[in-house]
Amino acid sequence: MQNRVDPFGNIIATAARGQWLGNRGQLHGQGKTILRPFKHQAWIICALQFKGRHREIMAPNLWTELFFLDEATALAAGHRPCFECRREAAVRFKTTWIMGNPGHGFHQKTLIGQIDAILQTERINAHKEKVTFREKAGQLPNGTFIAIAAHPYLVVDGMIYPWNPFGYGAGQLIDPQEEVTVLTPRSIVAAIKTGYSPQISLANVTSI
């Protein structure tokens, strides 16, 4: 099914399985076909298992289940942790996001919807294109995604790893002074710099 998300935020069809569940609202029609990229601004990352709940994939009139290779991929797409099934991670994300983005004047009593509204401006522009920004590679924290020749790469410890739906290819060094195109939303990069540590699936890196 077309229900996996890549670091650009695109919803793609692949046989690869994901480690996290995502929600952007009801995106599919009666025929389990994706009709829209999102329905609301709360793009969240959920646990695959929570309180024994079971769902039929793309059931009629319910939200569309999306899946991610790892949390770093989900963050690059513009999602953030769910406050119901991942409350501890969500609180940590909110705290680090606020600390990393002081210019918005938010505090711990700020509603998460206000952060979602900022994230929405950093995900997709008025032309429905992925929003990116430029930064030196050496200024990016582990777990950030960049794009080189329209392909996503994960940044970890001065290395970049090419993404694919099943995992990552072999890493290569990148010049820390090289200016790159960043896929992970700017405010999420700031949250990672401030202390939010995303889950990354680099256990089985193979050449692709």
C-alpha atoms as an extended CHARMM CRD file, in Angstrom:
* protein
*
       208  EXT
         1         1  MET       CA              0.0000000000        0.0000000000        0.0000000000  PROA      1               0.0000000000
         2         2  GLN       CA              0.9710000000        3.6280000000       -0.4070000000  PROA      2               0.0000000000
         3         3  ASN       CA              1.5520000000        4.2890000000        3.2920000000  PROA      3               0.0000000000
         4         4  ARG       CA              5.3050000000        4.6680000000        3.9020000000  PROA      4               0.0000000000
         5         5  VAL       CA              6.8100000000        8.1420000000        4.3410000000  PROA      5               0.0000000000
         6         6  ASP       CA             10.2230000000        9.2130000000        3.0560000000  PROA      6               0.0000000000
         7         7  PRO       CA             12.4100000000       12.0190000000        4.4820000000  PROA      7               0.0000000000
         8         8  PHE       CA             10.8960000000       14.4830000000        1.9890000000  PROA      8               0.0000000000
         9         9  GLY       CA              7.4810000000       13.8050000000        3.5220000000  PROA      9               0.0000000000
        10        10  ASN       CA              6.2250000000       11.9690000000        0.4320000000  PROA      10              0.0000000000
        11        11  ILE       CA              3.8530000000        9.0460000000        0.9640000000  PROA      11              0.0000000000
        12        12  ILE       CA              5.2210000000        6.1580000000       -1.0900000000  PROA      12              0.0000000000
        13        13  ALA       CA              4.3660000000        2.5350000000       -1.8830000000  PROA      13              0.0000000000
        14        14  THR       CA              6.9760000000       -0.0340000000       -0.8410000000  PROA      14              0.0000000000
        15        15  ALA       CA              7.2060000000       -3.5410000000        0.5870000000  PROA      15              0.0000000000
        16        16  ALA       CA              9.5080000000       -2.2910000000        3.3600000000  PROA      16              0.0000000000
        17        17  ARG       CA              8.1070000000       -2.2470000000        6.8810000000  PROA      17              0.0000000000
        18        18  GLY       CA              8.3740000000        0.6230000000        9.3320000000  PROA      18              0.0000000000
        19        19  GLN       CA              9.2860000000        0.9400000000       13.0290000000  PROA      19              0.0000000000
        20        20  TRP       CA              6.9070000000        3.8040000000       13.7970000000  PROA      20              0.0000000000
        21        21  LEU       CA              3.3110000000        4.6610000000       12.9840000000  PROA      21              0.0000000000
        22        22  GLY       CA              2.2560000000        8.0970000000       11.7400000000  PROA      22              0.0000000000
        23        23  ASN       CA             -0.9450000000       10.1300000000       11.5530000000  PROA      23              0.0000000000
        24        24  ARG       CA             -1.8830000000       13.1840000000        9.4640000000  PROA      24              0.0000000000
        25        25  GLY       CA             -5.6380000000       12.5430000000        9.5220000000  PROA      25              0.0000000000
        26        26  GLN       CA             -7.7770000000       10.6830000000        6.9990000000  PROA      26              0.0000000000
        27        27  LEU       CA             -5.9160000000       10.7830000000        3.6930000000  PROA      27              0.0000000000
        28        28  HSD       CA             -7.4370000000        7.7770000000        1.8830000000  PROA      28              0.0000000000
        29        29  GLY       CA            -10.7100000000        7.1390000000        0.1120000000  PROA      29              0.0000000000
        30        30  GLN       CA            -12.9860000000        4.1320000000        0.0570000000  PROA      30              0.0000000000
        31        31  GLY       CA            -10.5790000000        2.2740000000       -2.2340000000  PROA      31              0.0000000000
        32        32  LYS       CA             -7.6280000000        2.7300000000        0.1470000000  PROA      32              0.0000000000
        33        33  THR       CA             -6.0740000000        5.2230000000       -2.2710000000  PROA      33              0.0000000000
        34        34  ILE       CA             -4.2520000000        8.3090000000       -0.9400000000  PROA      34              0.0000000000
        35        35  LEU       CA             -6.2610000000       11.4150000000       -1.8950000000  PROA      35              0.0000000000
        36        36  ARG       CA             -4.3560000000       14.1670000000       -0.0760000000  PROA      36              0.0000000000
        37        37  PRO       CA             -0.9550000000       14.6220000000        1.6550000000  PROA      37              0.0000000000
        38        38  PHE       CA             -2.4830000000       15.7120000000        4.9760000000  PROA      38              0.0000000000
        39        39  LYS       CA             -5.7730000000       16.7290000000        6.5800000000  PROA      39              0.0000000000
        40        40  HSD       CA             -4.6270000000       18.6220000000        9.6820000000  PROA      40              0.0000000000
        41        41  GLN       CA             -1.5100000000       20.2640000000       11.0980000000  PROA      41              0.0000000000
        42        42  ALA       CA             -0.8920000000       17.6820000000       13.8390000000  PROA      42              0.0000000000
        43        43  TRP       CA              1.5310000000       15.3110000000       12.1160000000  PROA      43              0.0000000000
        44        44  ILE       CA              2.4530000000       12.7860000000       14.7960000000  PROA      44              0.0000000000
        45        45  ILE       CA              4.7160000000        9.7800000000       15.3850000000  PROA      45              0.0000000000
        46        46  CYS       CA              3.0660000000        6.9100000000       17.2530000000  PROA      46              0.0000000000
        47        47  ALA       CA              4.2110000000        3.5820000000       18.6840000000  PROA      47              0.0000000000
        48        48  LEU       CA              3.3470000000        0.4950000000       16.6450000000  PROA      48              0.0000000000
        49        49  GLN       CA              1.8160000000       -1.1040000000       19.7410000000  PROA      49              0.0000000000
        50        50  PHE       CA             -0.2250000000        0.6540000000       22.4260000000  PROA      50              0.0000000000
        51        51  LYS       CA             -2.6190000000       -0.8650000000       24.9850000000  PROA      51              0.0000000000
        52        52  GLY       CA             -3.3230000000       -3.8600000000       22.7620000000  PROA      52              0.0000000000
        53        53  ARG       CA             -5.1900000000       -1.8210000000       20.1710000000  PROA      53              0.0000000000
        54        54  HSD       CA             -5.6550000000       -3.2960000000       16.7030000000  PROA      54              0.0000000000
        55        55  ARG       CA             -6.5140000000       -1.3750000000       13.5430000000  PROA      55              0.0000000000
        56        56  GLU       CA             -7.4940000000       -2.3430000000       10.0240000000  PROA      56              0.0000000000
        57        57  ILE       CA             -5.1670000000       -0.5030000000        7.6490000000  PROA      57              0.0000000000
        58        58  MET       CA             -6.9910000000        2.3140000000        5.8480000000  PROA      58              0.0000000000
        59        59  ALA       CA            -10.4000000000        1.4050000000        7.2600000000  PROA      59              0.0000000000
        60        60  PRO       CA            -13.3220000000        3.5340000000        5.9870000000  PROA      60              0.0000000000
        61        61  ASN       CA            -13.8070000000        6.9380000000        7.6560000000  PROA      61              0.0000000000
        62        62  LEU       CA            -10.7740000000        6.6000000000        9.9870000000  PROA      62              0.0000000000
        63        63  TRP       CA             -7.3510000000        8.2280000000        9.9520000000  PROA      63              0.0000000000
        64        64  THR       CA             -4.7160000000        6.8470000000        7.5960000000  PROA      64              0.0000000000
        65        65  GLU       CA             -1.9160000000        4.7530000000        9.0950000000  PROA      65              0.0000000000
        66        66  LEU       CA              1.5020000000        5.8780000000        7.8290000000  PROA      66              0.0000000000
        67        67  PHE       CA              4.8350000000        4.2010000000        8.5750000000  PROA      67              0.0000000000
        68        68  PHE       CA              8.4710000000        5.3350000000        8.9490000000  PROA      68              0.0000000000
        69        69  LEU       CA             11.8270000000        3.5600000000        8.7200000000  PROA      69              0.0000000000
        70        70  ASP       CA             12.9150000000        5.2840000000       11.9390000000  PROA      70              0.0000000000
        71        71  GLU       CA             12.1910000000        8.3600000000       14.0210000000  PROA      71              0.0000000000
        72        72  ALA       CA             14.8190000000       10.4510000000       12.2390000000  PROA      72              0.0000000000
        73        73  THR       CA             12.9320000000        9.8680000000        8.9760000000  PROA      73              0.0000000000
        74        74  ALA       CA              9.6420000000       10.8760000000       10.6040000000  PROA      74              0.0000000000
        75        75  LEU       CA             11.1420000000       14.0830000000       12.0060000000  PROA      75              0.0000000000
        76        76  ALA       CA             12.6150000000       14.9670000000        8.6080000000  PROA      76              0.0000000000
        77        77  ALA       CA              9.1380000000       14.6270000000        7.1160000000  PROA      77              0.0000000000
        78        78  GLY       CA              7.8640000000       17.0740000000        9.7510000000  PROA      78              0.0000000000
        79        79  HSD       CA              6.1840000000       14.7450000000       12.2590000000  PROA      79              0.0000000000
        80        80  ARG       CA              6.5940000000       14.9580000000       16.0510000000  PROA      80              0.0000000000
        81        81  PRO       CA              5.9310000000       12.4760000000       18.9210000000  PROA      81              0.0000000000
        82        82  CYS       CA              2.3470000000       11.6840000000       19.9690000000  PROA      82              0.0000000000
        83        83  PHE       CA              1.2110000000       12.8670000000       23.4070000000  PROA      83              0.0000000000
        84        84  GLU       CA             -0.9880000000        9.8010000000       23.9610000000  PROA      84              0.0000000000
        85        85  CYS       CA              1.1090000000        6.7280000000       23.1340000000  PROA      85              0.0000000000
        86        86  ARG       CA              4.5570000000        8.4060000000       23.4380000000  PROA      86              0.0000000000
        87        87  ARG       CA              3.9660000000       10.9290000000       26.1850000000  PROA      87              0.0000000000
        88        88  GLU       CA              7.4850000000       10.9000000000       27.6450000000  PROA      88              0.0000000000
        89        89  ALA       CA              9.0650000000       11.4630000000       24.2170000000  PROA      89              0.0000000000
        90        90  ALA       CA              6.4400000000       14.1060000000       23.3800000000  PROA      90              0.0000000000
        91        91  VAL       CA              7.1440000000       16.0700000000       26.5620000000  PROA      91              0.0000000000
        92        92  ARG       CA             10.8910000000       15.8540000000       25.9030000000  PROA      92              0.0000000000
        93        93  PHE       CA             10.3560000000       17.0020000000       22.3080000000  PROA      93              0.0000000000
        94        94  LYS       CA              8.1910000000       19.9360000000       23.3730000000  PROA      94              0.0000000000
        95        95  THR       CA             10.7050000000       20.9800000000       26.0240000000  PROA      95              0.0000000000
        96        96  THR       CA             13.7070000000       20.8460000000       23.6930000000  PROA      96              0.0000000000
        97        97  TRP       CA             11.7440000000       22.4830000000       20.8610000000  PROA      97              0.0000000000
        98        98  ILE       CA             10.8490000000       25.4450000000       23.0890000000  PROA      98              0.0000000000
        99        99  MET       CA             14.4280000000       25.7280000000       24.3820000000  PROA      99              0.0000000000
       100       100  GLY       CA             15.8560000000       25.5040000000       20.8850000000  PROA      100             0.0000000000
       101       101  ASN       CA             13.4680000000       28.0550000000       19.4020000000  PROA      101             0.0000000000
       102       102  PRO       CA             13.3000000000       30.9130000000       21.9360000000  PROA      102             0.0000000000
       103       103  GLY       CA             12.3480000000       33.4530000000       19.2930000000  PROA      103             0.0000000000
       104       104  HSD       CA              8.7390000000       32.2740000000       19.3260000000  PROA      104             0.0000000000
       105       105  GLY       CA              8.3200000000       33.1870000000       22.9920000000  PROA      105             0.0000000000
       106       106  PHE       CA              6.7020000000       29.8280000000       23.8240000000  PROA      106             0.0000000000
       107       107  HSD       CA              6.7660000000       28.2150000000       27.2970000000  PROA      107             0.0000000000
       108       108  GLN       CA              5.7950000000       24.8930000000       28.8540000000  PROA      108             0.0000000000
       109       109  LYS       CA              2.1230000000       25.8840000000       29.0580000000  PROA      109             0.0000000000
       110       110  THR       CA              2.0500000000       26.6250000000       25.3310000000  PROA      110             0.0000000000
       111       111  LEU       CA             -0.4090000000       24.3310000000       23.5430000000  PROA      111             0.0000000000
       112       112  ILE       CA              1.2060000000       21.7860000000       21.2320000000  PROA      112             0.0000000000
       113       113  GLY       CA             -1.1090000000       23.0220000000       18.4890000000  PROA      113             0.0000000000
       114       114  GLN       CA              0.8440000000       26.2840000000       18.4150000000  PROA      114             0.0000000000
       115       115  ILE       CA              4.0340000000       24.3410000000       17.7300000000  PROA      115             0.0000000000
       116       116  ASP       CA              2.2040000000       22.3020000000       15.0720000000  PROA      116             0.0000000000
       117       117  ALA       CA              1.2630000000       25.5520000000       13.3470000000  PROA      117             0.0000000000
       118       118  ILE       CA              4.9320000000       26.5840000000       13.1770000000  PROA      118             0.0000000000
       119       119  LEU       CA              5.9210000000       23.1330000000       11.9260000000  PROA      119             0.0000000000
       120       120  GLN       CA              3.3160000000       23.3300000000        9.1820000000  PROA      120             0.0000000000
       121       121  THR       CA              5.0450000000       26.3920000000        7.7220000000  PROA      121             0.0000000000
       122       122  GLU       CA              8.3330000000       24.4560000000        7.7540000000  PROA      122             0.0000000000
       123       123  ARG       CA              6.9350000000       21.3480000000        6.0100000000  PROA      123             0.0000000000
       124       124  ILE       CA              5.1480000000       22.4470000000        2.8400000000  PROA      124             0.0000000000
       125       125  ASN       CA              5.0610000000       25.8080000000        1.0840000000  PROA      125             0.0000000000
       126       126  ALA       CA              2.1880000000       27.4580000000       -0.7880000000  PROA      126             0.0000000000
       127       127  HSD       CA              3.1380000000       25.4980000000       -3.9090000000  PROA      127             0.0000000000
       128       128  LYS       CA              2.8560000000       22.1920000000       -1.9660000000  PROA      128             0.0000000000
       129       129  GLU       CA              6.6200000000       21.7170000000       -2.1460000000  PROA      129             0.0000000000
       130       130  LYS       CA              8.9390000000       20.5160000000        0.6150000000  PROA      130             0.0000000000
       131       131  VAL       CA             10.4090000000       23.4220000000        2.5920000000  PROA      131             0.0000000000
       132       132  THR       CA             14.2020000000       23.2280000000        2.9880000000  PROA      132             0.0000000000
       133       133  PHE       CA             17.0000000000       25.4980000000        4.1330000000  PROA      133             0.0000000000
       134       134  ARG       CA             20.7580000000       25.7540000000        3.6800000000  PROA      134             0.0000000000
       135       135  GLU       CA             23.3400000000       25.1290000000        6.4050000000  PROA      135             0.0000000000
       136       136  LYS       CA             26.9480000000       23.9850000000        6.7750000000  PROA      136             0.0000000000
       137       137  ALA       CA             27.1230000000       20.2210000000        7.3030000000  PROA      137             0.0000000000
       138       138  GLY       CA             29.2370000000       20.6240000000       10.4320000000  PROA      138             0.0000000000
       139       139  GLN       CA             26.4650000000       22.6380000000       12.0980000000  PROA      139             0.0000000000
       140       140  LEU       CA             23.9070000000       19.8290000000       11.8230000000  PROA      140             0.0000000000
       141       141  PRO       CA             23.2290000000       17.4550000000       14.7410000000  PROA      141             0.0000000000
       142       142  ASN       CA             23.0150000000       13.6650000000       14.4680000000  PROA      142             0.0000000000
       143       143  GLY       CA             19.6450000000       12.5690000000       13.1140000000  PROA      143             0.0000000000
       144       144  THR       CA             19.2710000000       15.4250000000       10.6270000000  PROA      144             0.0000000000
       145       145  PHE       CA             18.5210000000       14.6930000000        6.9690000000  PROA      145             0.0000000000
       146       146  ILE       CA             20.0030000000       16.5050000000        4.0040000000  PROA      146             0.0000000000
       147       147  ALA       CA             19.4100000000       16.1910000000        0.2490000000  PROA      147             0.0000000000
       148       148  ILE       CA             22.1440000000       15.7200000000       -2.3410000000  PROA      148             0.0000000000
       149       149  ALA       CA             21.0860000000       15.4390000000       -5.9900000000  PROA      149             0.0000000000
       150       150  ALA       CA             17.4800000000       14.9040000000       -4.8440000000  PROA      150             0.0000000000
       151       151  HSD       CA             18.4260000000       11.9300000000       -2.6450000000  PROA      151             0.0000000000
       152       152  PRO       CA             18.0650000000       11.9500000000        1.1670000000  PROA      152             0.0000000000
       153       153  TYR       CA             21.0670000000       11.3510000000        3.4170000000  PROA      153             0.0000000000
       154       154  LEU       CA             21.1960000000       10.9390000000        7.1950000000  PROA      154             0.0000000000
       155       155  VAL       CA             23.8500000000       12.9100000000        9.0920000000  PROA      155             0.0000000000
       156       156  VAL       CA             25.6350000000       11.0890000000       11.9400000000  PROA      156             0.0000000000
       157       157  ASP       CA             29.0530000000       11.9420000000       13.4310000000  PROA      157             0.0000000000
       158       158  GLY       CA             30.4050000000       13.7230000000       10.3690000000  PROA      158             0.0000000000
       159       159  MET       CA             29.2240000000       10.9520000000        8.0310000000  PROA      159             0.0000000000
       160       160  ILE       CA             26.2580000000       10.8520000000        5.6770000000  PROA      160             0.0000000000
       161       161  TYR       CA             24.2670000000        7.6930000000        4.9590000000  PROA      161             0.0000000000
       162       162  PRO       CA             22.0160000000        7.3310000000        1.8790000000  PROA      162             0.0000000000
       163       163  TRP       CA             18.4090000000        6.5180000000        2.8310000000  PROA      163             0.0000000000
       164       164  ASN       CA             16.2280000000        3.9040000000        1.2040000000  PROA      164             0.0000000000
       165       165  PRO       CA             12.9110000000        2.4050000000        2.4290000000  PROA      165             0.0000000000
       166       166  PHE       CA             14.6890000000       -0.6620000000        3.8390000000  PROA      166             0.0000000000
       167       167  GLY       CA             17.5680000000        1.0830000000        5.6160000000  PROA      167             0.0000000000
       168       168  TYR       CA             20.7640000000        2.9840000000        4.9010000000  PROA      168             0.0000000000
       169       169  GLY       CA             23.6810000000        2.5640000000        2.5340000000  PROA      169             0.0000000000
       170       170  ALA       CA             27.3320000000        2.7540000000        3.5190000000  PROA      170             0.0000000000
       171       171  GLY       CA             28.3890000000        6.0500000000        5.0440000000  PROA      171             0.0000000000
       172       172  GLN       CA             30.8010000000        8.5540000000        3.5960000000  PROA      172             0.0000000000
       173       173  LEU       CA             32.5880000000       11.5600000000        5.0630000000  PROA      173             0.0000000000
       174       174  ILE       CA             31.2920000000       15.0300000000        4.3360000000  PROA      174             0.0000000000
       175       175  ASP       CA             33.2330000000       18.2770000000        4.5800000000  PROA      175             0.0000000000
       176       176  PRO       CA             31.8780000000       20.1080000000        7.6530000000  PROA      176             0.0000000000
       177       177  GLN       CA             32.2250000000       23.4030000000        5.7550000000  PROA      177             0.0000000000
       178       178  GLU       CA             30.0990000000       22.2220000000        2.8300000000  PROA      178             0.0000000000
       179       179  GLU       CA             26.7850000000       24.0400000000        2.6190000000  PROA      179             0.0000000000
       180       180  VAL       CA             23.9690000000       21.5310000000        2.1690000000  PROA      180             0.0000000000
       181       181  THR       CA             20.1960000000       21.4480000000        1.6700000000  PROA      181             0.0000000000
       182       182  VAL       CA             18.5070000000       20.4250000000        4.9280000000  PROA      182             0.0000000000
       183       183  LEU       CA             15.2820000000       18.3950000000        4.8500000000  PROA      183             0.0000000000
       184       184  THR       CA             14.5670000000       18.2230000000        8.5810000000  PROA      184             0.0000000000
       185       185  PRO       CA             12.4890000000       21.3080000000        9.5290000000  PROA      185             0.0000000000
       186       186  ARG       CA             14.6080000000       24.1170000000       10.9700000000  PROA      186             0.0000000000
       187       187  SER       CA             12.8560000000       24.2050000000       14.3570000000  PROA      187             0.0000000000
       188       188  ILE       CA             13.1870000000       20.4160000000       14.7420000000  PROA      188             0.0000000000
       189       189  VAL       CA             16.9120000000       20.6690000000       13.9940000000  PROA      189             0.0000000000
       190       190  ALA       CA             17.0770000000       23.2270000000       16.8070000000  PROA      190             0.0000000000
       191       191  ALA       CA             15.2380000000       20.8210000000       19.1440000000  PROA      191             0.0000000000
       192       192  ILE       CA             17.7160000000       18.0370000000       18.3160000000  PROA      192             0.0000000000
       193       193  LYS       CA             20.6190000000       20.4130000000       18.9870000000  PROA      193             0.0000000000
       194       194  THR       CA             19.0570000000       21.2590000000       22.3500000000  PROA      194             0.0000000000
       195       195  GLY       CA             18.8650000000       17.6240000000       23.4220000000  PROA      195             0.0000000000
       196       196  TYR       CA             16.1260000000       15.6750000000       21.6540000000  PROA      196             0.0000000000
       197       197  SER       CA             17.7800000000       12.4360000000       20.4970000000  PROA      197             0.0000000000
       198       198  PRO       CA             15.8030000000       10.6890000000       17.7220000000  PROA      198             0.0000000000
       199       199  GLN       CA             15.8380000000        6.9150000000       17.2200000000  PROA      199             0.0000000000
       200       200  ILE       CA             17.9870000000        6.0200000000       14.1900000000  PROA      200             0.0000000000
       201       201  SER       CA             18.1030000000        2.6390000000       12.4190000000  PROA      201             0.0000000000
       202       202  LEU       CA             21.8000000000        2.3740000000       11.6150000000  PROA      202             0.0000000000
       203       203  ALA       CA             22.3100000000       -1.1260000000       13.0240000000  PROA      203             0.0000000000
       204       204  ASN       CA             22.5560000000       -2.8680000000        9.6530000000  PROA      204             0.0000000000
       205       205  VAL       CA             24.1880000000       -0.5170000000        7.1730000000  PROA      205             0.0000000000
       206       206  THR       CA             24.7860000000       -2.1180000000        3.7770000000  PROA      206             0.0000000000
       207       207  SER       CA             25.9650000000       -0.8270000000        0.4220000000  PROA      207             0.0000000000
       208       208  ILE       CA             23.2350000000        0.0540000000       -2.0600000000  PROA      208             0.0000000000
